[in-house]
Amino acid sequence: MNVAAVRAWYAKLEARERRMVAGGAIAVVALVLIGGVLLPLHGAVATAVARSERRREDLAWMRTHANAIRAGSATLRAPSDEPPLVLIDRSARDAGLAAALRGTEPAGRGIRVRLEGAPFDAMMIWFGTLDQRYGITVEAITVDHGAHPGTVDANVTLAPPPT
């Protein structure tokens, strides 16, 4: 349809019908502006504001802990009132290793953990978390291929932080 045909069709309408068509056209334009432009723009601004606020909070935390971070100090480790055995069991479950966890038991000064079919990446991230947050390190480990790709069976002895 060309513009001339639309104008001719519009001119043939009665006054009441022209008002309805004009009102409908205005409503469509308003909906397109609101739904297609303003709402996505509002969402993008809200996301940017939230990201900016989160970065400000991160910066404030980094400034507060800058000396400890530079020194690589263990002062950033979270103190825990939980016994190491309970802490290790809970953190393994939090790391997504609940299905692979076959047991935790004291082993001298350390704690022995048995994992079967554990996702290797999740296990390594868990070890890093234990070390960084709680000062618990891997003292000994034996790892075998798991039944599925990316999984392992492991016997691990974890050493609690020095007291």
MARTILUM-600338 format. One record per residue (C-alpha): residue in three letters; z, y, x; residue number from 0. Coordinates in steps of 0.05 Angstrom, whole numbers, plus 32768, in hexadecimal, padded with zeros to 4 digits. Layout:
{atom ALA; {Z; Y; X}; NUM}
...
***
This chain:
{atom MET; {8000; 8000; 8000}; 0}
{atom ASN; {7FF0; 8045; 801A}; 1}
{atom VAL; {8015; 8086; 800F}; 2}
{atom ALA; {7FE3; 80A0; 7FDC}; 3}
{atom ALA; {7FEB; 8063; 7FB1}; 4}
{atom VAL; {8037; 8068; 7FB3}; 5}
{atom ARG; {8034; 80B2; 7FA0}; 6}
{atom ALA; {8005; 80A2; 7F66}; 7}
{atom TRP; {8033; 806A; 7F4E}; 8}
{atom TYR; {806F; 8098; 7F53}; 9}
{atom ALA; {804C; 80D1; 7F2D}; 10}
{atom LYS; {803D; 80A1; 7EF3}; 11}
{atom LEU; {8087; 8092; 7EEA}; 12}
{atom GLU; {80B0; 80B6; 7EB5}; 13}
{atom ALA; {80E3; 80E9; 7ECD}; 14}
{atom ARG; {811D; 80B9; 7EC1}; 15}
{atom GLU; {80FA; 8081; 7EE8}; 16}
{atom ARG; {80EA; 80B1; 7F22}; 17}
{atom ARG; {8135; 80C3; 7F27}; 18}
{atom MET; {8147; 8079; 7F29}; 19}
{atom VAL; {8113; 806A; 7F5E}; 20}
{atom ALA; {8129; 80A6; 7F88}; 21}
{atom GLY; {8172; 8093; 7F80}; 22}
{atom GLY; {8162; 804B; 7F94}; 23}
{atom ALA; {813C; 8063; 7FD1}; 24}
{atom ILE; {8177; 808F; 7FE6}; 25}
{atom ALA; {81A7; 8054; 7FDC}; 26}
{atom VAL; {817A; 8026; 8006}; 27}
{atom VAL; {8177; 805A; 803E}; 28}
{atom ALA; {81C2; 8063; 803B}; 29}
{atom LEU; {81CF; 8018; 803E}; 30}
{atom VAL; {819F; 8010; 8078}; 31}
{atom LEU; {81C1; 8048; 809E}; 32}
{atom ILE; {8207; 802E; 8090}; 33}
{atom GLY; {81F9; 7FE4; 809A}; 34}
{atom GLY; {81C6; 7FE8; 80D1}; 35}
{atom VAL; {81DF; 8023; 80FA}; 36}
{atom LEU; {8224; 803B; 80EA}; 37}
{atom LEU; {824A; 7FF9; 80E4}; 38}
{atom PRO; {822E; 7FDB; 8125}; 39}
{atom LEU; {823B; 801D; 8148}; 40}
{atom HIS; {8283; 801D; 812E}; 41}
{atom GLY; {828D; 7FD6; 8146}; 42}
{atom ALA; {8271; 7FE6; 818B}; 43}
{atom VAL; {829F; 8022; 8191}; 44}
{atom ALA; {82DC; 7FFA; 817B}; 45}
{atom THR; {82CC; 7FC4; 81AE}; 46}
{atom ALA; {82C2; 7FF7; 81E6}; 47}
{atom VAL; {8304; 8019; 81D5}; 48}
{atom ALA; {8329; 7FD7; 81D5}; 49}
{atom ARG; {830A; 7FC4; 8218}; 50}
{atom SER; {831C; 8007; 8235}; 51}
{atom GLU; {8364; 8001; 821E}; 52}
{atom ARG; {8369; 7FBA; 823B}; 53}
{atom ARG; {834E; 7FD4; 827E}; 54}
{atom ARG; {8381; 800C; 827E}; 55}
{atom GLU; {83B8; 7FDA; 8273}; 56}
{atom ASP; {839D; 7FAE; 82AB}; 57}
{atom LEU; {8399; 7FEA; 82DA}; 58}
{atom ALA; {83E1; 7FFD; 82CA}; 59}
{atom TRP; {83F8; 7FB6; 82D9}; 60}
{atom MET; {83D1; 7FB5; 831A}; 61}
{atom ARG; {83EE; 7FF7; 8330}; 62}
{atom THR; {8434; 7FDE; 8321}; 63}
{atom HIS; {842A; 7F9D; 8348}; 64}
{atom ALA; {83FA; 7FB6; 837E}; 65}
{atom ASN; {842A; 7FAB; 83B8}; 66}
{atom ALA; {843B; 7F65; 83A2}; 67}
{atom ILE; {83F1; 7F54; 8399}; 68}
{atom ARG; {83E0; 7F6F; 83DE}; 69}
{atom ALA; {8418; 7F47; 83FE}; 70}
{atom GLY; {8405; 7F08; 83D8}; 71}
{atom SER; {844D; 7F04; 83C5}; 72}
{atom ALA; {846A; 7ECE; 8399}; 73}
{atom THR; {848F; 7F04; 8372}; 74}
{atom LEU; {8458; 7F02; 833E}; 75}
{atom ARG; {8469; 7EBB; 832C}; 76}
{atom ALA; {8487; 7EB5; 82E8}; 77}
{atom PRO; {84CF; 7E9E; 82E9}; 78}
{atom SER; {84D9; 7E61; 82BE}; 79}
{atom ASP; {851A; 7E46; 82A2}; 80}
{atom GLU; {84F6; 7E04; 8293}; 81}
{atom PRO; {8503; 7DC8; 82C0}; 82}
{atom PRO; {84C5; 7DBB; 82EC}; 83}
{atom LEU; {84B6; 7D79; 82C8}; 84}
{atom VAL; {84B4; 7D9B; 8284}; 85}
{atom LEU; {848D; 7DD7; 82A0}; 86}
{atom ILE; {8458; 7DAA; 82BF}; 87}
{atom ASP; {8451; 7D81; 827F}; 88}
{atom ARG; {844B; 7DBE; 8253}; 89}
{atom SER; {841A; 7DE3; 8281}; 90}
{atom ALA; {83EE; 7DA5; 8286}; 91}
{atom ARG; {83EA; 7DA3; 823A}; 92}
{atom ASP; {83DC; 7DEE; 8238}; 93}
{atom ALA; {83A3; 7DE4; 826A}; 94}
{atom GLY; {8381; 7DB3; 823B}; 95}
{atom LEU; {8396; 7D75; 8260}; 96}
{atom ALA; {83C1; 7D57; 8228}; 97}
{atom ALA; {8390; 7D1E; 8219}; 98}
{atom ALA; {838C; 7D0C; 8264}; 99}
{atom LEU; {83D7; 7D11; 8273}; 100}
{atom ARG; {83F2; 7CCA; 827C}; 101}
{atom GLY; {8436; 7CDC; 8298}; 102}
{atom THR; {8463; 7D09; 82C0}; 103}
{atom GLU; {849E; 7CEF; 82E7}; 104}
{atom PRO; {84CC; 7D07; 831F}; 105}
{atom ALA; {84B7; 7CEF; 8364}; 106}
{atom GLY; {84EB; 7D03; 8397}; 107}
{atom ARG; {84EB; 7D4E; 839B}; 108}
{atom GLY; {84A7; 7D52; 8379}; 109}
{atom ILE; {8489; 7D3C; 8337}; 110}
{atom ARG; {8454; 7D06; 832F}; 111}
{atom VAL; {841F; 7D11; 82FA}; 112}
{atom ARG; {83EB; 7CDE; 82E3}; 113}
{atom LEU; {83AB; 7CF7; 82C3}; 114}
{atom GLU; {8373; 7CCB; 82A7}; 115}
{atom GLY; {8330; 7CE6; 8291}; 116}
{atom ALA; {8345; 7D2D; 82A1}; 117}
{atom PRO; {830E; 7D62; 82A3}; 118}
{atom PHE; {830A; 7D72; 82ED}; 119}
{atom ASP; {8301; 7DBD; 82E3}; 120}
{atom ALA; {833C; 7DC2; 82B3}; 121}
{atom MET; {8368; 7D9C; 82E5}; 122}
{atom MET; {8355; 7DCA; 831E}; 123}
{atom ILE; {8363; 7E08; 82F4}; 124}
{atom TRP; {83A6; 7DEA; 82E0}; 125}
{atom PHE; {83B8; 7DE0; 832A}; 126}
{atom GLY; {83A7; 7E29; 8338}; 127}
{atom THR; {83D2; 7E3F; 82FD}; 128}
{atom LEU; {840D; 7E16; 8314}; 129}
{atom ASP; {8408; 7E34; 8359}; 130}
{atom GLN; {83FD; 7E7C; 8345}; 131}
{atom ARG; {842E; 7E81; 830B}; 132}
{atom TYR; {8465; 7E52; 831F}; 133}
{atom GLY; {845D; 7E43; 836A}; 134}
{atom ILE; {8453; 7DF8; 835C}; 135}
{atom THR; {8422; 7DDA; 838E}; 136}
{atom VAL; {83FB; 7D9A; 8395}; 137}
{atom GLU; {841F; 7D70; 83C9}; 138}
{atom ALA; {83F3; 7D31; 83C5}; 139}
{atom ILE; {83B9; 7D1D; 8399}; 140}
{atom THR; {838C; 7CE0; 838F}; 141}
{atom VAL; {834E; 7CEA; 8365}; 142}
{atom ASP; {831D; 7CB6; 834A}; 143}
{atom HIS; {82DF; 7CBE; 831F}; 144}
{atom GLY; {82ED; 7CBF; 82D5}; 145}
{atom ALA; {82C9; 7C96; 82A1}; 146}
{atom HIS; {829F; 7CD2; 828C}; 147}
{atom PRO; {827A; 7D06; 82B6}; 148}
{atom GLY; {82A6; 7D40; 82CA}; 149}
{atom THR; {82E7; 7D19; 82BF}; 150}
{atom VAL; {8317; 7CFB; 82F2}; 151}
{atom ASP; {8352; 7CCE; 82F5}; 152}
{atom ALA; {8388; 7CEC; 8322}; 153}
{atom ASN; {83CD; 7CDD; 833D}; 154}
{atom VAL; {83EC; 7D1F; 8353}; 155}
{atom THR; {842E; 7D2F; 8373}; 156}
{atom LEU; {8443; 7D77; 8366}; 157}
{atom ALA; {8476; 7D9C; 8390}; 158}
{atom PRO; {84A3; 7DCE; 836D}; 159}
{atom PRO; {84AA; 7E13; 838C}; 160}
{atom PRO; {84D9; 7E1A; 83C7}; 161}
{atom THR; {851E; 7E30; 83B2}; 162}
***
